[in-house]
Amino acid sequence: MVVSFIISKVRAYLKYREMVRELSSLDDRALSDIGVSRSDILRLAKTTAISA
């Protein structure tokens, strides 16, 4: 039970880091095209990783 909880947290963190890395690699115009500002990246990645 505890192991599955830890594994789920690690997976969420890895998903968070991947999303931050991918969104950070986009230029401002590409971010604007998808409706995301650079200041939204961390928040968006966190809420997405938690909900998955």
N, C-alpha and C positions, 0 to 999 in steps of 0.2 A: 504494500500500500504506500509506504513512504517512498520507496524506490520509484514507483510510477509517478508520484507527485514531483519528485526531483527531475525525472526525465522530461515531464511535460514542461517544467519551468525552463530547463535547458533548451528544449526545442523552441519555446516561445522566444527566448533570448536570441537564439540563432536566427530565427525568422525576423526579429526586430533588427538585428545587425545587417542582415542581407537587404532588407528594405531600405534602411538608412544608406547603405553603400550604393544601391541602385539609384535611389532618388537623388543622392548627392552628386552622382556622376552626370546627371542631366543639366543642361544649361537652363538659364532663367526662362527662355522662350518655350522650351519643351515643358518645363514645369507649369508655366502659364497656360499652355495648351490643355493640360489635364486638370487645371484649376487648383494647383498647389503652389503656395509660395515657399521660398526657401526656409522661412521661419516656421512653417507648418510640418516640416519633414519629421522631426523627432516625435511630435505629438501624434501625427498620423501613423507612424511606424509603431508606436507604443500601443495605440488603441487597436490597430490591426493585429498585432502579435498577441495581445491579451484575448481578443475575441475569437481567435482561431483555435 
